[in-house]
Amino acid sequence: MYEVKNIYTDIYITVDGVAEETPTGIEAIEGAKVYAQEGAIYVRTPQRALVTIVSMNGRVVKSNEQIGLQRYDLPRGLYIICIGEERFKVRN
């Protein structure tokens, strides 16, 4: 901590050894996320995307355009979640 008192003219203070960090949007960097919890599948997309959930026998179970976090209540089993060109395999 630095304390500057009794200043009557302009002064300049230089600090060395500190790197400036450029702020970033975490969602855009991380991309889509898929996980299962308590009998539901959660899908988070950073931008509007078509989400298609396919069962292991090839049947489309859900298809939805979404942005942000969405919960899908599905029977227990294995699913393939398609988000744009990305594919995720998840056990519910």
N, C-alpha and C positions, 0 to 999 in steps of 0.2 A: 504494500500500500504506500502511495506517495501522497504527501500533503504539501500543497503550495499555498503560501500565505503572503499577504501584503503585496500584491502585484499591481503596479501602476502603469505598466507599458505592455505591449504585446510580447509574448515569449513563445518559443517553439520547443516542444519536447519530442525527442526522437527515441523510439524504442526499437532495439535490435533483437533478432533471434525469434521473432514471432511471425509465423507464416499466415498469410491471409487465406481463409477458406471461402471458396465460392459456394453459396447456398445452392442446394439441389432439391429436386422433387423426388422424394424417396419412392413413391409409387411408380413413377416412370422408370426408375432404375431397376427396381426389384422385379417388375413384371407380374405375371399372374401367379396366384397361389391356390393350391387345392389341398384340402385335408378333411379327414373324417373324424367326427367326435359325437359321442352319445347317440348313435343311430342315424346321424345326418351327415351329408356331404356339404362342405362349405367351399364356395368358389369365390375368389376375389380377383377382379380384373381392374387394372389401372385406367383403362379407357373402354369405351363401348365396344363390345365384342360379342360374337355369336358363341354361345356355350351349348355344346351338344353332349349329352351323357348317354353312353352306349353300354348295354349289358354285355357280358362275356359271350352270349350266344348271338351277338350282332344286332339286337333289337334296339332302336332308338327309344330311350326311356323318357328323356326330357330334351327339349330344345328351346332355348330362350336367349334373347338378346339382352345383355345386362351391362351395368357399370357399377363398380364397387363390390360390396360383399353380399352374397345371396346364399340362403340356406335351402338345400334340397332334401326333403324327407323321403328316403327310399328304403325298400326292404334290404336286409343284410345281404352282402355279396360283393363281388368284384365288379368294378366299373372302369370304363375308359372315358375320361373327360377330355373333350376336344375344345380348345380355345384358339381360334384362328389356325395357325400352323402348328401349335404346340399340342402335345398329347401327354396325359397323366394317367397313371393306373393307380386306383385307390381301392382299398378294402373298407367297406362300411360295416 
